[in-house]
Amino acid sequence: MGLRSLSDRDGTATVSLDKSDLELDGVLEDGEVPSGKHVHYQRLAPGVYVIRDVRDGEVPPLPAGVSSE
């Protein structure tokens, strides 16, 4: 886990993810982010966000012990 800078990209706030982490999760294709790749983001609480890899149109459930309420 590491700190990341929040960047402004044409008026939208962005945060970069490590390619090494994405590779571990099988998100990358030949070391690159696939064209048209979707992720789901959700604000869980003030200052708390979760990003999930969307595969086959499905958003995976939150891990046990993590609540969206």
Buried (B, 14 or more C-beta within 10 A) or exposed (E): EEEEEEEEEEEEEEEEEEEEEBEEEEBBEEEEEEEEBEEEEEEEEEEEEEEBBEEEEEEEEEEEEEEEE
